[in-house]
Amino acid sequence: MTLGQALRSQRSSNLDVLRVVLAVSVIISHAWPLALGPGTPEPLEGLTGRSLGGWAVGLFFFMSGMLITGSATRSGKTRFWTARARRILPGLSVALLVTLAIALASGAVPRFSEMVIWYLRALSLVSIEHRLPGAFAGNPFPDVVNGPLWSLFYEVAAYCVCACFVWAGCAYNRWAVAVLLAVAVSGALLHDLIPGRLGVFAPLFAAFAFGMAAYLFREHIQLTPRVVIVCLGLTALLPWQLAVAPVA
């Protein structure tokens, strides 16, 4: 079976199961520093150089790369962005209200204007704020609320790059895909030298770009035990920035 056949099959809903597993992995991974304090190693961090939560976020971006590329190739601009907004904003708006309620119950004492600004900043995805004064004051991470939301900005940024790539007619040009991967891999390997948000974005986009390539070449990717063995070998040999692809 090829990846393309698997994605077209009725069993492709297993992707939803993977999303739940990855989300739970992030929760488990974050539990260590949240309970024991900043700097506490998270699961897998010492063994692989990347925490369980870090691997999960990378795999999320790989899956998004596959699925968003498929959506961009099938949809016009309006339909594509409407679908993205409908998928993200309603759930995010409710999650922020729940987060705010829990923060207030924990002892947060923000002014009303601070709450409104916090909510709107997070909903905009551009400048997500993770602090509310007084929230969880007795915890090792005082004032911090719903930190995992940080990745949403970078995910939407990856959507923008993907959409531009597809609508520019590059999706089925092998050389264009090769250049995209080369740039993404270079950025991921050199991310420590890249300042600001771009340095954070680089390894995440590499995972996303590998997902894009996986979708575009889905009919050529065989899902067989031999491929699994090769991927396991590559995972052990590659740096974590690139090992996300064979793990995925």
MARDO-232354 format. One record per residue: x, z, y of N, C-alpha, C, O in turn; residue in three letters; residue number from 1. Coordinates in steps of 0.05 Angstrom, whole numbers, always signed. Atoms other than C-alpha are relative to their C-alpha. Example, Ala and Ser with C-alpha at 12.3 -4.5 7.8 and 13.67 -1.06 7.14 Angstrom:
TORNU     n.X     n.Z     n.Y    ca.X    ca.Z    ca.Y     c.X     c.Z     c.Y     o.X     o.Z     o.Y  res    n
TORNU     +18      +0     -24    +246    +156     -90     +18      +0     +24     +39     +13     +24  ALA    1
TORNU     -16      -1     -24    +273    +143     -21     -15     +14     +22      -5     +18     +44  SER    2
//
This chain:
TORNU     n.X     n.Z     n.Y    ca.X    ca.Z    ca.Y     c.X     c.Z     c.Y     o.X     o.Z     o.Y  res    n
TORNU     +17      +0     -24      +0      +0      +0     +18      +0     +25     +38     +14     +26  MET    1
TORNU     -14      +0     -25     +24     -16     +70     -13     +20     +19     -35     +30     +15  THR    2
TORNU     +11     -17     -20     +15     +28    +131     -26     -12     +12     -45      +3     +17  LEU    3
TORNU     +23     +13     -11     -34     -23    +158     -25      +3     -18     -47      +9      -8  GLY    4
TORNU     +22      -4     +19     -77     -19     +95     -10     +28      +1     -34     +34      -1  GLN    5
TORNU      +8     -29      +0     -76     +57     +98     -16      +6     +25     -36     +21     +24  ALA    6
TORNU     +14      -5     -25     -98     +57    +171     -28     -12      +0     -46      -2     +14  LEU    7
TORNU     +26     +13      +2    -156     +10    +154     -18     +13     -20     -42      +7     -21  ARG    8
TORNU     +16     -11     +22    -179     +50     +94     -18     +23     +10     -13     +34     +32  SER    9
TORNU     +18     -22      -8    -235    +101     +96     +15     +27      +0      +5     +47     +11  GLN   10
TORNU     -15     -25      +2    -183    +155     +80     +18      +5     +24     +32     +24     +25  ARG   11
TORNU     -17      -3     -24    -149    +145    +148      -8     +25     +16      +6     +33     +34  SER   12
TORNU      +7     -24     -13    -188    +206    +171     +19     +23      -7     +18     +44      +6  SER   13
TORNU     -21     -20      +6    -131    +245    +138     +17      +5     +25     +30     +26     +26  ASN   14
TORNU     -15      -4     -24     -98    +236    +206     -11     +25     +15      +4     +39     +28  LEU   15
TORNU     +12     -24     -13    -147    +289    +232     +11     +25     -13     +16     +45      +0  ASP   16
TORNU     -11     -23     +14    -122    +337    +178     +29      +5      +9     +37     +28     +13  VAL   17
TORNU     -28      -3      -9     -50    +323    +200      +0     +12     +28     +17     +29     +34  LEU   18
TORNU      +1     -12     -27     -69    +339    +272      -5     +30      -1      +8     +45     +13  ARG   19
TORNU      +5     -28      +2     -97    +406    +251     +24     +15     -10     +31     +36      +0  VAL   20
TORNU     -24     -13     +11     -35    +422    +210     +22      +2     +22     +35     +23     +24  VAL   21
TORNU     -20      -1     -21     +10    +404    +269      -7     +20     +21     +10     +35     +32  LEU   22
TORNU      +9     -19     -21     -32    +445    +318      +5     +29     -10     +15     +46      +5  ALA   23
TORNU      -5     -27     +11     -28    +506    +271     +30      +6      +0     +38     +28      +4  VAL   24
TORNU     -29      -4      +0     +47    +495    +265     +11      +8     +27     +28     +25     +29  SER   25
TORNU      -8      -8     -27     +54    +500    +340      -7     +29      +5      +9     +44     +17  VAL   26
TORNU      +9     -28      -4     +14    +565    +341     +19     +19     -15     +27     +39      -4  ILE   27
TORNU     -18     -17     +16     +57    +595    +285     +27      +2     +13     +38     +23     +15  ILE   28
TORNU     -27      +0     -12    +122    +574    +318      +1     +16     +25     +21     +31     +29  SER   29
TORNU      +0     -15     -26    +103    +603    +386      -4     +30      -4      +2     +45     +13  HIS   30
TORNU      +6     -29      +4     +82    +669    +354     +26     +17      +1     +25     +40      +9  ALA   31
TORNU     -25     -15      +1    +155    +690    +345      +9      +9     +28     +11     +33     +33  TRP   32
TORNU      -8     -10     -27    +177    +691    +419     -22     +14     +15     -17     +32     +31  PRO   33
TORNU     +22     -14     -14    +108    +712    +443      -2     +29      -9      -9     +46      +7  LEU   34
TORNU      +2     -28     +11    +111    +774    +398     +26     +15      +5     +26     +39     +10  ALA   35
TORNU     -26     -14      +0    +186    +789    +401     +16      -4     +25     +37      +8     +28  LEU   36
TORNU     -14      +4     -26    +207    +763    +469     +15     -26      +3     +21     -39     -17  GLY   37
TORNU     -15     +25      -5    +243    +705    +502     +27      +0     -15     +40     +20     -18  PRO   38
TORNU     -25      +4     +14    +301    +677    +463      -1      +5     -30     +18      -1     -44  GLY   39
TORNU      +3      -4     +28    +274    +696    +395      -1     -27     -15     -17     -44      -7  THR   40
TORNU      +0     +26     +15    +290    +639    +346     -27      -4     -14     -38     +14     -26  PRO   41
TORNU     +24      +7     +13    +229    +603    +321      +6     -12     -28     +29     -19     -33  GLU   42
TORNU      -5     +11     +27    +220    +579    +248     +12     -28      +1      +4     -44     +18  PRO   43
TORNU     -15     +25      +4    +266    +521    +228     +21      -5     +22     +38     -23     +19  LEU   44
TORNU     -18      +5     -22    +305    +527    +293     +29      +2      -8     +45     -15      -1  GLU   45
TORNU     -28      -4      +8    +369    +554    +262      +8     -20     -22     +31     -28     -24  GLY   46
TORNU      -6     +18     +23    +363    +508    +201      +3     -29      +8     +20     -43      -2  LEU   47
TORNU      +1     +29      -6    +348    +442    +234      +8      -6     +29     +11     -30     +36  THR   48
TORNU      -5      +5     -28    +365    +451    +308     -25      -5     +16     -23     -11     +40  GLY   49
TORNU     +26      +5     -14    +292    +442    +325     -20     +18     -12     -22     +21     -37  ARG   50
TORNU     +20     -20     +10    +236    +493    +319     -23     -15     -14     -27     -39     -11  SER   51
TORNU     +24     +11     +13    +174    +483    +277     -19     -12     +20     -30     -34     +16  LEU   52
TORNU     +18     +10     -21    +134    +475    +341     +11     -26     +12      -4     -44     +18  GLY   53
TORNU     -13     +24     -11    +185    +424    +367      -5     -24     -18     -11     -46      -9  GLY   54
TORNU      +5     +22     +19    +178    +382    +304     -29      -9      +1     -35     -32      +1  TRP   55
TORNU     +29      +6      -1    +102    +387    +308      -7     -17     +25     -22     -36     +23  ALA   56
TORNU      +5     +15     -24    +102    +362    +380     +10     -29      -3      -3     -48      +5  VAL   57
TORNU     -11     +26      +5    +147    +304    +361     -18     -17     -18     -22     -41     -13  GLY   58
TORNU     +18     +14     +19    +101    +285    +304     -26      -7     +14     -38     -28      +8  LEU   59
TORNU     +24      +7     -16     +41    +289    +351      +5     -25     +16     -12     -43     +17  PHE   60
TORNU      -6     +23     -17     +75    +239    +397      +3     -25     -17      -5     -47      -9  PHE   61
TORNU      -1     +23     +18     +91    +193    +338     -28     -10      -7     -33     -34      -5  PHE   62
TORNU     +28      +8      +7     +18    +193    +316     -14     -12     +24     -29     -32     +21  MET   63
TORNU     +13     +11     -24      -5    +182    +387     +11     -28      +6      -5     -46     +13  SER   64
TORNU     -11     +27      -3     +43    +123    +392     -14     -21     -17     -20     -43      -8  GLY   65
TORNU     +14     +18     +18     +10     +91    +332     -28      -6     +10     -36     -29     +13  MET   66
TORNU     +28      +3      -6     -61    +104    +352      -6     -12     +27     -24     -28     +31  LEU   67
TORNU      +4     +10     -27     -55     +90    +426      +7     -30      +2      -6     -45     +16  ILE   68
TORNU      -7     +28      +0     -20     +24    +414     -22     -17     -13     -29     -38      -2  THR   69
TORNU     +23     +14     +12     -77      +3    +368     -23      -2     +20     -36     -23     +22  GLY   70
TORNU     +22      +1     -20    -127     +22    +422      +6     -19     +22     -12     -34     +31  SER   71
TORNU      -7     +18     -22     -89     -16    +476      -1     -29      -8      -8     -46      +9  ALA   72
TORNU      +1     +28      +9     -85     -79    +434     -29      -9      -4     -35     -33      -4  THR   73
TORNU     +28      +7      +5    -160     -77    +422     -18      +2     +25     -40      -9     +25  ARG   74
TORNU     +18      -7     -23    -186     -55    +490     +11     -12     +26     +35     -17     +30  SER   75
TORNU      -7      +7     -27    -187     -79    +561      +8     +25     +16      +6     +47      +5  GLY   76
TORNU     -11     -23     -16    -159     -35    +617     -21     +21      +5     -16     +45      +1  LYS   77
TORNU     +21     -20      -7    -225      -2    +637      -9     +15     -25     -10     +40     -24  THR   78
TORNU      +9     -13     +24    -247     +12    +566     +22     +19     -11     +16     +41     -20  ARG   79
TORNU     -22     -17     +10    -178     +39    +547      +2     +26     +15      +3     +47      +3  PHE   80
TORNU      -4     -24     -15    -172     +88    +604     -25     +18      +0     -24     +42      +2  TRP   81
TORNU     +24     -16      +3    -245    +109    +599      +0     +16     -26      -7     +39     -27  THR   82
TORNU      -2     -14     +25    -233    +126    +526     +19     +23      +1     +15     +44     -11  ALA   83
TORNU     -20     -21      -2    -171    +166    +543     -12     +24     +16      -8     +47      +8  ARG   84
TORNU     +11     -21     -16    -208    +205    +597     -21     +16     -16     -23     +40     -14  ALA   85
TORNU     +21     -14     +16    -267    +220    +551     +12     +17     -22      +0     +37     -30  ARG   86
TORNU     -12     -15     +22    -220    +244    +497     +14     +25     +10     +15     +45      -4  ARG   87
TORNU     -16     -22     -10    -178    +290    +541     -15     +19     +18     -15     +43     +13  ILE   88
TORNU     +10     -17     -22    -216    +315    +601     -22     +20      -7     -21     +43      +1  LEU   89
TORNU     +20     -20      +7    -279    +347    +571     +11     +23     -15      +5     +46      -8  PRO   90
TORNU     -12     -22     +16    -240    +387    +520     +18     +17     +17     +18     +41     +14  GLY   91
TORNU     -19     -15     -17    -187    +406    +571     -15     +17     +19      -7     +40     +24  LEU   92
TORNU     +15     -16     -20    -238    +429    +622     -12     +25     -13     -11     +46      +0  SER   93
TORNU     +11     -23     +14    -271    +475    +571     +23     +19      -8     +20     +44      -5  VAL   94
TORNU     -23     -17      +8    -204    +500    +545     +11     +16     +23     +19     +39     +20  ALA   95
TORNU     -10     -14     -23    -183    +518    +615     -18     +23      +8      -9     +44     +16  LEU   96
TORNU     +19     -22      -6    -246    +558    +627      +3     +23     -20      +2     +46     -12  LEU   97
TORNU      -4     -21     +21    -236    +596    +561     +26     +14      +6     +27     +39      +4  VAL   98
TORNU     -26     -12      -6    -163    +607    +579      -2     +19     +24      +8     +42     +23  THR   99
TORNU      +4     -17     -24    -183    +634    +648     -15     +25      -7      -8     +47      +2  LEU  100
TORNU     +16     -24      +8    -235    +681    +617     +17     +20     -15     +15     +44     -11  ALA  101
TORNU     -17     -18     +16    -185    +709    +567     +21     +13     +18     +28     +36     +15  ILE  102
TORNU     -20     -11     -19    -133    +717    +622     -11     +22     +17      +1     +43     +21  ALA  103
TORNU     +13     -21     -16    -182    +756    +665      -6     +25     -17      -3     +47      -7  LEU  104
TORNU      +6     -23     +17    -202    +799    +606     +26     +16      -7     +24     +40     -12  ALA  105
TORNU     -25     -14      +6    -128    +815    +594     +11     +15     +24     +31     +30     +21  SER  106
TORNU      -9     -14     -24    -120    +841    +665     +10     -16     +23     +20      -6     +42  GLY  107
TORNU      -9     +17     -22    -105    +781    +708     -16      +6     +25     -39     +13     +24  ALA  108
TORNU     +13      -6     -26    -120    +792    +782      +5     -21     +20     +13     -15     +43  VAL  109
TORNU      -4     +21     -20    -116    +724    +816     -23      +0     +20     -45      +8     +15  PRO  110
TORNU     +22      +5     -19    -154    +710    +880     -16     -24      -9      -7     -40     -25  ARG  111
TORNU     +17     +22      +8    -211    +662    +874     +13     -27      +7     +12     -46      -9  PHE  112
TORNU     -13     +25      -7    -172    +608    +911     +23      -6     -20     +27     -30     -26  SER  113
TORNU     -21      +4     +20    -114    +618    +862     -11     -11     -26      +1     -28     -39  GLU  114
TORNU     +13      +9     +25    -161    +608    +803      -9     -29      +3      -5     -45     -16  MET  115
TORNU      +9     +28      -4    -190    +544    +833     +24     -19      +0     +23     -40     -13  VAL  116
TORNU     -24     +17      -1    -121    +516    +848     +12      -3     -27     +20     -25     -35  ILE  117
TORNU     -11      +0     +27     -96    +535    +779     -16     -19     -18      -5     -35     -33  TRP  118
TORNU     +18     +16     +17    -156    +501    +746      +3     -30      +7      +6     -47     -10  TYR  119
TORNU      -1     +28      -8    -152    +437    +787     +28     -12      -6     +30     -36     -13  LEU  120
TORNU     -27     +10      +6     -76    +431    +779      +2      -7     -30     +13     -28     -37  ARG  121
TORNU      -1      +5     +28     -83    +436    +704     -17     -23      -8      -9     -40     -25  ALA  122
TORNU     +18     +22      +7    -142    +388    +700     +11     -26     +10      +5     -47      -2  LEU  123
TORNU     -12     +25     -10    -102    +337    +740     +21     -11     -19     +27     -35     -18  SER  124
TORNU     -21      +6     +19     -49    +337    +685     +27      -5     +13     +47      -6      -1  LEU  125
TORNU     -25      +7     -14      +4    +324    +738     +18     +25      +3     +42     +23      +0  VAL  126
TORNU     -15     -24      -5     +25    +395    +753     -13     +24     -13     -25     +41      +1  SER  127
TORNU     +13     -21     +15      +0    +441    +699     +14     +27      +4     +38     +29      -1  ILE  128
TORNU     -11     -26      -6     +10    +514    +718      -7     +19     -23     -30     +20     -33  GLU  129
TORNU      +4     -18     +23     +19    +566    +662      +0     +29      +7      +2     +46     -11  HIS  130
TORNU      -1     -28      -8     +18    +630    +703     -24      +8     +16     -34      -7     +33  ARG  131
TORNU     +21     -13     -16     -37    +675    +729      +9     +29      +4     +15     +42     -16  LEU  132
TORNU     -10     -27      -6     -18    +740    +763     -15     +22     -16     -39     +23     -16  PRO  133
TORNU     +12     -23     +15     -29    +801    +718      -9      -6     -28     -17     +12     -43  GLY  134
TORNU     +10      +7     +27     -48    +762    +655     +20     +10     -21     +44      +6     -19  ALA  135
TORNU     -16      -9     +22     -22    +795    +591     +25     +15     +10     +47     +10      +1  PHE  136
TORNU     -23     -13     -14     +21    +842    +633     +18     +15     -19     +41     +18     -14  ALA  137
TORNU     -16     -16     +19     +44    +883    +573     +14     -17     -21     +28      -6     -38  GLY  138
TORNU     -13     +18     +20     +67    +822    +532     +28      -7      +8     +36      -4     +31  ASN  139
TORNU     -27      +9      -6    +139    +798    +526      +1     -24     +20     +21     -27     +34  PRO  140
TORNU      +2     +22     -20    +116    +737    +567     -23      +6     +20     -44      -5     +17  PHE  141
TORNU     +21      -8     -19     +76    +769    +624      -8     -24     +18      +9     -40     +26  PRO  142
TORNU     +11     +19     -18     +31    +725    +667      -3     -28     -11     -16     -45      +1  ASP  143
TORNU      +1     +28     +11     +38    +664    +621     -25      -4     -16     -33     +12     -33  VAL  144
TORNU     +24      +7     +14     -25    +630    +596      +1     -29     -10      +8     -47      +5  VAL  145
TORNU      +3     +26     +12     -34    +571    +549     +23     -19      +6     +20     -41     +16  ASN  146
TORNU     -24     +16      -4     +37    +545    +553      +1     -27     -13     +12     -46      -1  GLY  147
TORNU      -2     +26     +13     +28    +488    +503     -13     -23     +15      -9     -46      +8  PRO  148
TORNU     +11     +22     -16     -11    +449    +555     +21     -17     +14     +15     -39     +24  LEU  149
TORNU     -21     +14     -14     +56    +427    +584      +3     -29     -10     +10     -46      +6  TRP  150
TORNU      -5     +26     +11     +59    +367    +538     -20     -22      +8     -15     -45      +4  SER  151
TORNU     +21     +20      -7      -5    +334    +563      +9     -20     +21      +3     -43     +19  LEU  152
TORNU     -10     +18     -21     +29    +306    +625     +17     -22     -12     +14     -45      -5  PHE  153
TORNU     -18     +20     +12     +82    +272    +582     -15     -18     -19      -7     -42     -22  TYR  154
TORNU     +15     +17     +18     +31    +246    +533     -14     -22     +16     -14     -45      +9  GLU  155
TORNU     +13     +20     -17      -8    +212    +589     +20     -20     +11     +14     -43     +14  VAL  156
TORNU     -21     +18     -10     +57    +184    +617      +7     -20     -21     +12     -44     -15  ALA  157
TORNU      -5     +19     +21     +71    +154    +549     -22     -20      -4     -17     -43     -10  ALA  158
TORNU     +23     +19      +0      +1    +124    +549      +4     -23     +20      +0     -46     +14  TYR  159
TORNU      -4     +20     -21     +18     +89    +614     +21     -20      -8     +17     -44      -4  CYS  160
TORNU     -21     +18      +8     +83     +60    +588     -10     -18     -23      -5     -43     -22  VAL  161
TORNU     +10     +16     +22     +49     +37    +524     -20     -21      +9     -18     -44      +1  CYS  162
TORNU     +20     +19      -9      -9      +4    +560     +13     -22     +15      +6     -46     +11  ALA  163
TORNU     -14     +21     -15     +37     -33    +608     +15     -19     -19     +16     -43     -16  CYS  164
TORNU     -15     +16     +19     +80     -56    +549     -19     -19     -15     -12     -43     -18  PHE  165
TORNU     +19     +17     +15     +20     -82    +510     -12     -22     +18     -13     -45     +11  VAL  166
TORNU     +14     +19     -17     -16    -115    +569     +19     -20     +13     +11     -40     +24  TRP  167
TORNU     -20     +19     -10     +49    -148    +591      +6     -22     -21     +21     -40     -16  ALA  168
TORNU      -4     +20     +21     +46    -187    +526     +24      +4     -18     +33     -14     -32  GLY  169
TORNU     -25      -6     +15    +106    -152    +494      -5     +10     -28     +13     +13     -44  CYS  170
TORNU      +6     -15     +25     +70    -120    +435      +9     -16     -25     +18      -3     -45  ALA  171
TORNU      -6     +15     +24     +82    -177    +386     +25     -17      +3     +29     -37     -11  TYR  172
TORNU     -27     +13      -4    +150    -199    +412     +21     +19     -12     +25     +41      -1  ASN  173
TORNU     -18     -18     +14    +201    -170    +364     +24      +9     +17     +33     +31     +16  ARG  174
TORNU     -23      -7     -17    +257    -173    +415      -8     +21     +21      +7     +39     +27  TRP  175
TORNU      +9     -20     -20    +215    -135    +466      -3     +27     -13      +4     +47      -1  ALA  176
TORNU      +2     -26     +14    +200     -81    +414     +27     +12      -5     +31     +36      -2  VAL  177
TORNU     -28      -9      +5    +274     -77    +397     +12     +12     +25     +25     +32     +24  ALA  178
TORNU     -10     -10     -25    +292     -68    +470     -13     +27      +7      +0     +46     +16  VAL  179
TORNU     +14     -25      -5    +238     -15    +478     +12     +23     -16     +17     +45      -6  LEU  180
TORNU     -12     -21     +18    +266     +24    +418     +28      +7      +9     +36     +30      +8  LEU  181
TORNU     -27      -5      -8    +337     +16    +442      +1     +18     +25     +17     +37     +27  ALA  182
TORNU      +1     -16     -25    +320     +44    +511     -10     +29      -7      +1     +48      +3  VAL  183
TORNU     +11     -26      +7    +278    +100    +480     +21     +17     -15     +24     +41     -10  ALA  184
TORNU     -20     -15     +16    +333    +120    +430     +23      +9     +18     +32     +32     +16  VAL  185
TORNU     -22      -8     -18    +387    +119    +484      -9     +23     +18      +7     +42     +22  SER  186
TORNU     +10     -22     -17    +344    +163    +529      -2     +26     -15      +5     +47      -5  GLY  187
TORNU      +3     -25     +16    +330    +212    +472     +27     +12      -6     +30     +37      -4  ALA  188
TORNU     -26     -11      +7    +403    +219    +453     +15     +11     +25     +32     +29     +22  LEU  189
TORNU     -14      -9     -25    +425    +228    +526     -18     +17     +17     -12     +21     +41  LEU  190
TORNU     +20     -14     -17    +366    +270    +549     +12     +24     +14      +2     +31     +36  HIS  191
TORNU     -12     -23     -14    +411    +329    +566     +13      -8     +26     +18      +9     +44  ASP  192
TORNU     -13     +10     -24    +444    +285    +619     -20     -10     +20     -12     -17     +43  LEU  193
TORNU     +21     +11     -17    +378    +262    +649     -14     +23     +15     -23     +42      +2  ILE  194
TORNU     +11     -22     -15    +352    +307    +705     -31      +2      -1     -44     -18      -5  PRO  195
TORNU     +28      -4      -5    +283    +337    +713     -19      -8     -23     -12      -6     -46  GLY  196
TORNU     +20      +6     +20    +220    +315    +678      +7     -24     -17      -1     -26     -40  ARG  197
TORNU      -8     +23     +16    +251    +250    +656     +16      +8     -24     +14      -5     -45  LEU  198
TORNU     -15     -10     +22    +299    +288    +613     -17     +13     -22     -11     +10     -46  GLY  199
TORNU     +19     -11     +19    +241    +325    +580     -15     -22     -14     -21     -21     -38  VAL  200
TORNU     +17     +21     +10    +202    +261    +572     +15     -18     -21      +3     -28     -39  PHE  201
TORNU     -16     +19     +16    +259    +221    +539      -3      +3     -30     -10     -16     -44  ALA  202
TORNU      +3      -3     +29    +258    +251    +468     -29      -2      -9     -34     -12     -32  PRO  203
TORNU     +28      +3      +7    +182    +255    +468      -8     -29      -1     -22     -38     -19  LEU  204
TORNU      +8     +28      +0    +176    +182    +487     +14     -15     -23      +3     -34     -33  PHE  205
TORNU     -13     +13     +23    +226    +163    +432     -18      +3     -24     -22     -17     -39  ALA  206
TORNU     +19      -4     +22    +178    +193    +381     -24     -18      +4     -34     -30     -16  ALA  207
TORNU     +24     +17      -6    +120    +157    +415      +7     -30      -5      -9     -44     -16  PHE  208
TORNU      -8     +28      +3    +159     +91    +416      +3      -8     -30      -4     -30     -38  ALA  209
TORNU      -2      +5     +29    +174     +97    +341     -28      -3     -11     -33     -20     -29  PHE  210
TORNU     +28      +3      +9     +99    +106    +331     -12     -27      +8     -26     -39      -7  GLY  211
TORNU      +8     +26      -9     +86     +44    +373     +10     -22     -19      -5     -39     -28  MET  212
TORNU     -12     +20     +18    +134      +4    +329     -12      +1     -27     -16     -19     -40  ALA  213
TORNU     +13      -2     +26    +103     +32    +266     -27     -14      -1     -33     -27     -21  ALA  214
TORNU     +26     +14      +0     +35      +7    +287      +4     -31      +2      -9     -46     -13  TYR  215
TORNU      -4     +29      -4     +61     -62    +309     +11     -13     -25      +5     -37     -30  LEU  216
TORNU     -11     +11     +25     +98     -71    +243     -13     +13     -24      -1     +14     -46  PHE  217
TORNU     +14     -15     +21     +46     -34    +201      -3     -16     -26      -4      -4     -47  ARG  218
TORNU      +4     +16     +24     +36     -92    +153     +26      -3     -16     +25     -13     -39  GLU  219
TORNU     -25      +2     +14    +110     -90    +135     +12     +26     -10     +32     +27     -23  HIS  220
TORNU     -10     -27      +8    +118     -15    +124     -14      +8     -26     -38     +13     -26  ILE  221
TORNU     +11      -7     +26    +108      +1     +51      -1     +31      -4     +19     +45      +2  GLN  222
TORNU      +3     -28      +6     +82     +70     +32      +4      +4     -30     -15      +4     -45  LEU  223
TORNU      -7      -3     +28    +118     +81     -34     +18     +24      -4     +31     +33     +16  THR  224
TORNU     -19     -22      +5    +158    +137     -67     +28      -7      +8     +43     +11     +18  PRO  225
TORNU     -27      +8      -8    +221     +97     -54      +4      +4     +30     +25     +13     +39  ARG  226
TORNU      -2      -4     -29    +207     +97     +20      +2     +29      +8     +16     +37     +26  VAL  227
TORNU      -1     -29      -5    +194    +172     +18     +28     +11      -4     +38     +27     +12  VAL  228
TORNU     -27     -10      +7    +262    +184     -15     +20      -9     +22     +37      +7     +31  ILE  229
TORNU     -18     +10     -21    +298    +140     +37      -5     +16     +26     +14     +23     +40  VAL  230
TORNU      +6     -15     -25    +262    +176     +94     +11     +29      -2     +21     +39     +18  CYS  231
TORNU     -12     -27      +3    +283    +244     +66     +30      +0      +4     +41     +18     +17  LEU  232
TORNU     -29      +2      -4    +355    +221     +64      +6      -4     +30     +25      +8     +40  GLY  233
TORNU      -5      +5     -28    +351    +195    +136      -5     +26     +16      +9     +31     +36  LEU  234
TORNU      +6     -25     -15    +320    +261    +159     +24     +19      +0     +29     +32     +19  THR  235
TORNU     -23     -18      +3    +381    +298    +133     +24     -10     +16     +41      +6     +23  ALA  236
TORNU     -24     +11     -13    +430    +251    +167      -3      -4     +30     +18      -3     +44  LEU  237
TORNU      +4      +7     -28    +399    +236    +235      -3     +25     +17     -11     +46      +8  LEU  238
TORNU      +6     -22     -19    +398    +281    +297     -30      +2      +3     -45     -17      -2  PRO  239
TORNU     +28      -5      +0    +330    +312    +309     -16     -20     +17     -39     -26     +12  TRP  240
TORNU     +14     +18     -17    +313    +264    +365      -9     -25     -15     -30     -37      -8  GLN  241
TORNU      +7     +24     +15    +313    +206    +315     -12      +7     -27     -27     -10     -39  LEU  242
TORNU     +11      -7     +26    +295    +244    +252     -30      +3      +0     -43      +3     -21  ALA  243
TORNU     +30      -1      -2    +223    +251    +278     -13     -24     -14     -33     -22     -27  VAL  244
TORNU     +13     +24     +11    +210    +179    +257      -1      +1     -31     -23      -4     -42  ALA  245
TORNU      +3      -1     +29    +228    +186    +182     -17     +23      -9     -31     +21     -30  PRO  246
TORNU     +18     -22      +7    +193    +254    +180     -29      -9      +2     -45      -4     -15  VAL  247
TORNU     +27     +10      -4    +131    +221    +208      -8     -20     -22     -30     -30     -22  ALA  248
//
